[in-house]
């Protein structure tokens, strides 16, 4: 790590700011995968500071979008969904995604904003209706729409979305999905389905979904 930090300093001294930003982002991602969230945020913050010295162009906005999204997901386990810092990271990411259009980070930015509103109780702002061809994004869109409908009392349609989420997810554990979104959508959806089925008056179905969720979590850890 010390050698790599020397490389960053060398890049900064040589004026290769893009390389320095790229290093800070990769360092943050490495720390995030090790669950060192405070370290990850520190790396992302360093990258964002370096970015301020770059020309205000599309490439800078794309780099900032990626760093803000990564920061938001690192802040969730450290500060919580409803924390001001989390909201600021995702809100800035949402602004950038609308400014520069479709990028690999765009849906994750919008999902973070939607999840923040959900936790804060702003259900009318939480659901995602954005069409996307990315399967992981579709899984999360179904999940978020499902839980929003459930908390608003539309349990039947909510269950339909959650069932679609589970079906899209499939039987194999999606490790990259967990890294991208900070949760396992299938495990979460099965838990919500258990609660929703109970509310709808189907205790046997609720128990089956609960057992299915527990079995999936045990087998995937």
C-alpha positions as a Markdown table, in Angstrom:
| # | Residue | x | y | z |
|---|---|---|---|---|
| 1 | Unk | 0.0 | 0.0 | 0.0 |
| 2 | Unk | 2.9 | 2.4 | 0.8 |
| 3 | Unk | 4.3 | 1.7 | -2.7 |
| 4 | Unk | 0.9 | 2.5 | -4.2 |
| 5 | Unk | 0.6 | 5.7 | -2.3 |
| 6 | Unk | 4.0 | 6.7 | -3.6 |
| 7 | Unk | 2.7 | 6.0 | -7.1 |
| 8 | Unk | -0.3 | 8.3 | -6.4 |
| 9 | Unk | 2.0 | 11.1 | -5.2 |
| 10 | Unk | 4.2 | 10.6 | -8.3 |
| 11 | Unk | 1.0 | 10.9 | -10.5 |
| 12 | Unk | 0.0 | 14.1 | -8.7 |
| 13 | Unk | 3.4 | 15.6 | -9.1 |
| 14 | Unk | 3.5 | 14.7 | -12.7 |
| 15 | Unk | 0.1 | 16.2 | -13.3 |
| 16 | Unk | -1.6 | 12.9 | -14.1 |
| 17 | Unk | -4.7 | 13.6 | -12.0 |
| 18 | Unk | -6.8 | 11.1 | -13.9 |
| 19 | Unk | -4.5 | 8.3 | -12.8 |
| 20 | Unk | -4.6 | 9.5 | -9.2 |
| 21 | Unk | -8.4 | 9.6 | -9.2 |
| 22 | Unk | -8.5 | 6.1 | -10.6 |
| 23 | Unk | -6.2 | 4.8 | -7.9 |
| 24 | Unk | -8.2 | 6.3 | -5.1 |
| 25 | Unk | -11.4 | 4.8 | -6.6 |
| 26 | Unk | -9.8 | 1.3 | -6.8 |
| 27 | Unk | -8.4 | 1.7 | -3.2 |
| 28 | Unk | -11.9 | 2.6 | -2.0 |
| 29 | Unk | -13.4 | -0.4 | -3.8 |
| 30 | Unk | -10.8 | -2.7 | -2.3 |
| 31 | Unk | -11.5 | -1.4 | 1.2 |
| 32 | Unk | -15.3 | -1.7 | 0.6 |
| 33 | Unk | -14.9 | -5.4 | -0.3 |
| 34 | Unk | -13.1 | -5.9 | 3.0 |
| 35 | Unk | -15.9 | -4.1 | 4.9 |
| 36 | Unk | -13.5 | -1.3 | 5.8 |
| 37 | Unk | -16.1 | 1.3 | 5.1 |
| 38 | Unk | -14.5 | 4.2 | 6.9 |
| 39 | Unk | -11.3 | 3.6 | 4.9 |
| 40 | Unk | -13.2 | 3.3 | 1.7 |
| 41 | Unk | -14.9 | 6.6 | 2.3 |
| 42 | Unk | -11.6 | 8.3 | 3.0 |
| 43 | Unk | -10.2 | 7.0 | -0.3 |
| 44 | Unk | -13.3 | 8.1 | -2.2 |
| 45 | Unk | -13.1 | 11.5 | -0.6 |
| 46 | Unk | -9.4 | 11.9 | -1.6 |
| 47 | Unk | -10.5 | 11.0 | -5.2 |
| 48 | Unk | -13.2 | 13.7 | -5.1 |
| 49 | Unk | -10.7 | 16.3 | -3.8 |
| 50 | Unk | -8.3 | 15.5 | -6.7 |
| 51 | Unk | -11.2 | 15.8 | -9.2 |
| 52 | Unk | -11.7 | 19.4 | -8.3 |
| 53 | Unk | -8.5 | 20.2 | -10.1 |
| 54 | Unk | -9.6 | 18.7 | -13.4 |
| 55 | Unk | -11.4 | 20.6 | -16.1 |
| 56 | Unk | -15.2 | 20.7 | -15.7 |
| 57 | Unk | -15.9 | 18.3 | -18.6 |
| 58 | Unk | -18.1 | 15.2 | -19.1 |
| 59 | Unk | -15.3 | 12.8 | -18.1 |
| 60 | Unk | -14.9 | 14.6 | -14.8 |
| 61 | Unk | -18.7 | 14.4 | -14.2 |
| 62 | Unk | -18.6 | 10.7 | -15.0 |
| 63 | Unk | -15.7 | 10.1 | -12.5 |
| 64 | Unk | -17.5 | 12.1 | -9.8 |
| 65 | Unk | -20.7 | 10.2 | -10.4 |
| 66 | Unk | -18.9 | 6.9 | -9.9 |
| 67 | Unk | -17.1 | 8.2 | -6.7 |
| 68 | Unk | -20.3 | 9.6 | -5.2 |
| 69 | Unk | -22.2 | 6.4 | -5.8 |
| 70 | Unk | -19.4 | 4.3 | -4.2 |
| 71 | Unk | -19.3 | 6.7 | -1.3 |
| 72 | Unk | -23.1 | 6.4 | -0.8 |
| 73 | Unk | -23.0 | 2.7 | -0.6 |
| 74 | Unk | -20.0 | 2.8 | 1.8 |
| 75 | Unk | -21.9 | 5.3 | 4.0 |
| 76 | Unk | -25.0 | 3.0 | 4.3 |
| 77 | Unk | -23.4 | 0.5 | 6.7 |
| 78 | Unk | -21.3 | 3.2 | 8.5 |
| 79 | Unk | -23.9 | 6.1 | 8.9 |
| 80 | Unk | -27.2 | 4.5 | 7.9 |
| 81 | Unk | -29.7 | 4.9 | 5.1 |
| 82 | Unk | -31.3 | 8.1 | 6.5 |
| 83 | Unk | -28.0 | 9.9 | 7.4 |
| 84 | Unk | -27.4 | 13.4 | 5.9 |
| 85 | Unk | -24.1 | 12.3 | 4.4 |
| 86 | Unk | -25.7 | 9.3 | 2.7 |
| 87 | Unk | -28.4 | 11.6 | 1.2 |
| 88 | Unk | -25.9 | 14.1 | 0.0 |
| 89 | Unk | -23.8 | 11.5 | -1.8 |
| 90 | Unk | -26.8 | 9.9 | -3.5 |
| 91 | Unk | -28.5 | 13.3 | -4.3 |
| 92 | Unk | -25.3 | 14.6 | -5.9 |
| 93 | Unk | -25.0 | 11.3 | -7.8 |
| 94 | Unk | -28.6 | 11.6 | -9.0 |
| 95 | Unk | -28.0 | 15.2 | -10.2 |
| 96 | Unk | -24.9 | 14.0 | -12.1 |
| 97 | Unk | -26.7 | 11.1 | -13.6 |
| 98 | Unk | -29.4 | 13.3 | -15.0 |
| 99 | Unk | -26.8 | 15.7 | -16.3 |
| 100 | Unk | -24.7 | 13.3 | -18.3 |
| 101 | Unk | -27.3 | 10.6 | -19.2 |
| 102 | Unk | -27.0 | 6.9 | -19.2 |
| 103 | Unk | -23.9 | 5.5 | -17.5 |
| 104 | Unk | -23.2 | 2.2 | -15.7 |
| 105 | Unk | -23.5 | 4.1 | -12.4 |
| 106 | Unk | -26.8 | 5.9 | -13.2 |
| 107 | Unk | -29.2 | 3.3 | -12.0 |
| 108 | Unk | -27.3 | 2.7 | -8.8 |
| 109 | Unk | -27.4 | 6.4 | -8.1 |
| 110 | Unk | -31.2 | 6.6 | -8.6 |
| 111 | Unk | -31.6 | 3.4 | -6.5 |
| 112 | Unk | -29.7 | 5.0 | -3.7 |
| 113 | Unk | -31.9 | 8.1 | -3.8 |
| 114 | Unk | -35.0 | 6.0 | -3.9 |
| 115 | Unk | -33.9 | 3.8 | -1.0 |
| 116 | Unk | -33.1 | 7.0 | 1.0 |
| 117 | Unk | -36.6 | 8.3 | 0.5 |
| 118 | Unk | -38.1 | 4.9 | 1.4 |
| 119 | Unk | -36.3 | 4.8 | 4.8 |
| 120 | Unk | -37.3 | 8.4 | 5.5 |
| 121 | Unk | -40.9 | 7.6 | 4.8 |
| 122 | Unk | -41.2 | 9.5 | 1.5 |
| 123 | Unk | -42.8 | 6.5 | -0.3 |
| 124 | Unk | -44.1 | 8.5 | -3.2 |
| 125 | Unk | -40.5 | 9.5 | -4.1 |
| 126 | Unk | -39.0 | 6.0 | -3.5 |
| 127 | Unk | -40.2 | 3.8 | -6.4 |
| 128 | Unk | -38.1 | 3.4 | -9.5 |
| 129 | Unk | -39.9 | 3.2 | -12.8 |
| 130 | Unk | -36.8 | 3.4 | -15.0 |
| 131 | Unk | -36.5 | 0.9 | -17.8 |
| 132 | Unk | -33.1 | -0.9 | -17.9 |
| 133 | Unk | -31.6 | -3.9 | -19.7 |
| 134 | Unk | -29.3 | -4.6 | -16.8 |
| 135 | Unk | -30.6 | -7.7 | -14.9 |
| 136 | Unk | -29.2 | -6.7 | -11.5 |
| 137 | Unk | -30.9 | -3.3 | -11.9 |
| 138 | Unk | -34.2 | -4.9 | -12.9 |
| 139 | Unk | -34.0 | -7.1 | -9.7 |
| 140 | Unk | -33.5 | -4.1 | -7.5 |
| 141 | Unk | -36.2 | -2.0 | -9.3 |
| 142 | Unk | -38.7 | -4.8 | -8.7 |
| 143 | Unk | -37.6 | -5.2 | -5.1 |
| 144 | Unk | -37.9 | -1.5 | -4.3 |
| 145 | Unk | -41.3 | -1.2 | -6.1 |
| 146 | Unk | -42.5 | -4.2 | -4.2 |
| 147 | Unk | -41.7 | -3.0 | -0.7 |
| 148 | Unk | -43.0 | 0.5 | -1.5 |
| 149 | Unk | -46.3 | -1.0 | -2.5 |
| 150 | Unk | -46.4 | -3.2 | 0.6 |
| 151 | Unk | -45.9 | -0.3 | 3.0 |
| 152 | Unk | -48.6 | 1.7 | 1.2 |
| 153 | Unk | -51.0 | -1.2 | 1.8 |
| 154 | Unk | -51.0 | -2.6 | -1.8 |
| 155 | Unk | -49.9 | -6.0 | -0.7 |
| 156 | Unk | -51.2 | -8.0 | -3.7 |
| 157 | Unk | -49.3 | -5.9 | -6.3 |
| 158 | Unk | -46.4 | -5.7 | -3.9 |
| 159 | Unk | -46.2 | -9.4 | -3.7 |
| 160 | Unk | -46.2 | -9.6 | -7.5 |
| 161 | Unk | -43.2 | -7.4 | -7.8 |
| 162 | Unk | -41.3 | -9.2 | -5.0 |
| 163 | Unk | -42.1 | -12.6 | -6.7 |
| 164 | Unk | -40.7 | -11.2 | -9.9 |
| 165 | Unk | -37.6 | -10.0 | -8.1 |
| 166 | Unk | -37.0 | -13.5 | -6.7 |
| 167 | Unk | -37.6 | -15.1 | -10.1 |
| 168 | Unk | -35.2 | -12.7 | -11.9 |
| 169 | Unk | -32.6 | -13.4 | -9.3 |
| 170 | Unk | -32.6 | -17.1 | -9.9 |
| 171 | Unk | -31.1 | -19.9 | -7.8 |
| 172 | Unk | -27.4 | -18.9 | -7.9 |
| 173 | Unk | -25.9 | -16.5 | -5.4 |
| 174 | Unk | -25.1 | -13.2 | -7.1 |
| 175 | Unk | -22.0 | -12.0 | -5.3 |
| 176 | Unk | -21.4 | -9.1 | -7.6 |
| 177 | Unk | -25.0 | -8.0 | -7.0 |
| 178 | Unk | -24.3 | -7.9 | -3.2 |
| 179 | Unk | -21.2 | -5.8 | -3.8 |
| 180 | Unk | -23.0 | -3.4 | -6.1 |
| 181 | Unk | -26.1 | -2.8 | -4.0 |
| 182 | Unk | -25.0 | -3.7 | -0.4 |
| 183 | Unk | -27.6 | -6.3 | 0.1 |
| 184 | Unk | -29.0 | -9.6 | -1.3 |
| 185 | Unk | -32.2 | -8.7 | -3.0 |
| 186 | Unk | -33.5 | -12.3 | -3.0 |
| 187 | Unk | -33.1 | -12.8 | 0.7 |
| 188 | Unk | -34.7 | -9.4 | 1.4 |
| 189 | Unk | -37.6 | -10.0 | -1.0 |
| 190 | Unk | -38.4 | -13.4 | 0.6 |
| 191 | Unk | -38.5 | -11.7 | 4.0 |
| 192 | Unk | -40.9 | -9.1 | 2.8 |
| 193 | Unk | -43.0 | -11.8 | 1.0 |
| 194 | Unk | -43.3 | -13.7 | 4.3 |
| 195 | Unk | -44.7 | -10.6 | 6.1 |
| 196 | Unk | -47.0 | -9.6 | 3.2 |
| 197 | Unk | -48.4 | -13.1 | 2.9 |
| 198 | Unk | -49.2 | -13.1 | 6.6 |
| 199 | Unk | -51.0 | -9.8 | 6.4 |
| 200 | Unk | -53.0 | -11.1 | 3.4 |
| 201 | Unk | -54.2 | -14.0 | 5.6 |
| 202 | Unk | -52.0 | -16.8 | 4.3 |
| 203 | Unk | -50.0 | -17.9 | 7.3 |
| 204 | Unk | -48.8 | -21.2 | 5.7 |
| 205 | Unk | -47.5 | -19.3 | 2.6 |
| 206 | Unk | -45.9 | -16.8 | 4.9 |
| 207 | Unk | -44.1 | -19.5 | 6.9 |
| 208 | Unk | -42.9 | -21.2 | 3.7 |
| 209 | Unk | -41.4 | -17.9 | 2.4 |
| 210 | Unk | -39.7 | -17.4 | 5.7 |
| 211 | Unk | -38.2 | -20.9 | 5.7 |
| 212 | Unk | -37.2 | -20.4 | 2.0 |
| 213 | Unk | -35.4 | -17.1 | 2.9 |
| 214 | Unk | -33.6 | -18.6 | 5.9 |
| 215 | Unk | -32.5 | -21.6 | 3.9 |
| 216 | Unk | -31.2 | -19.4 | 1.1 |
| 217 | Unk | -29.2 | -17.2 | 3.5 |
| 218 | Unk | -27.7 | -20.3 | 5.2 |
| 219 | Unk | -26.7 | -21.9 | 1.9 |
| 220 | Unk | -25.2 | -18.7 | 0.6 |
| 221 | Unk | -23.0 | -17.7 | 3.5 |
